[in-house]
Amino acid sequence: MSNDYLNPQIEILDGDDNVVDLDIESWTFNDGHDSSSATSILDIHTNPFDIGAELKIYVGYGSAPKTKLFGGYVKQIEKKTPNNTYTVTANNYIVRASDYYFVSADQNVPFSRNNIQTEDLVRDVLAEAGLTNFTYDETHFLLRTGAEEGIAVSLVTAYDFCKNLANILTWHLWGDEDGLIHFENRKPYVMFGTSGTPGDSTPEDADQPIGYILIDDYGIDYNYSVDEKNLRNRIVVYAGEIVAEREAESEYLPAGFRKSVLMGCTGIIDDQYHADLTARYNLAYLNRLTYGLQTTVIGNPILLPRRTLTVNSSIINDATINGDWYIFSTQHSFDKSGGYTTNMVLKR
């Protein structure tokens, strides 16, 4: 195993893309499929940042081009004594959606839309938070209500409202290192282009692994698991007076046994067709086992959530380990004594 991981090149840039000279004691980056935003924490000896400052983090080895791992805003600065260091915490750009709370000066006139495609409503809500760099998959899912005020967005953050819409469709909402906000059919497992739903309907839509990790050479440790904790085989949707239900047998549960989940869509959906569609989407999404693999490898900045990779091991030679996996979450860590490592939770 090479010792290069002890000396990664970590480059910090400000909002004007100027390199900031820092003496970094340690650094941690966390992001995951279920995270509202990515977080970077820097322990440094001098602090040039103010709250709200923009920073970008690039990582690489030697003279090779560095990979952008993070872009966002400083949210907290903590000074530590007696060692006289600073801990700077930053969140990536989508944190603005969590910070923006919808509250109208006139409670009878909230922000609202009606008869609108889901992706368009998400776009409009995020724009209120100043997030206009937006990409999406077409949902073909029309939102409408007979309420006089339409679909009201009130007393909720932009992120929570949009995340609820994503849950209804089993879509996914996230922001990347460049500030592009995604609203897409991105499941937390490897997609093969065979589900028939938008974004996963042809072989060309199938996930393409970014590379592979060979546990024999590069892995430090790993842990494999399989469970039915998140499995649900009965979905009930409440949409005002409209109720939709979908259920199915599961080979992993006793015959006739149901694990249920309730989807609340009141004020968003008011027709049977879309309530039924919500139940069908969620049953297909949740009636399955969760396979997990946790491993720590030599630090690699391309290992980011929502990508897929291939795991291989000639020593283990086990189909439960080898093959394609979805990167569910990552923690990139560096300190002067331990070097740079990446811990990943993989799922399929």
Secondary structure, 3 states (H helix, E strand, C coil): CCCHHHCCEEEEEECCCCEECCCEEEEEEEEECCCCCCEEEEEECCCCCCCCCEEEEEEECCCCCCEEEEEEEEEEEEEECCCCEEEEEEEECCHHHHHCEECCCCCCCCEEECCEEHHHHHHHHHHHCCCCCEEECCCCCEECCCCCCCEEECCEEHHHHHHHHHHHHCCEEEECCCCCEEEECCCCCCCCCCCCECCECCHHHCCCCCCEEEHHHHEEEEEEEEECCCCCCEEEEEECCEEEEEECCCCCCCCCCCCEEEEECCCCCCCHHHHHHHHHHHHHHHCCCEEEEEEEEECCCCCCCCCEEEEECCCCCCCCCCEEEEEEEEEEEEECCCEEEEEEEEEC
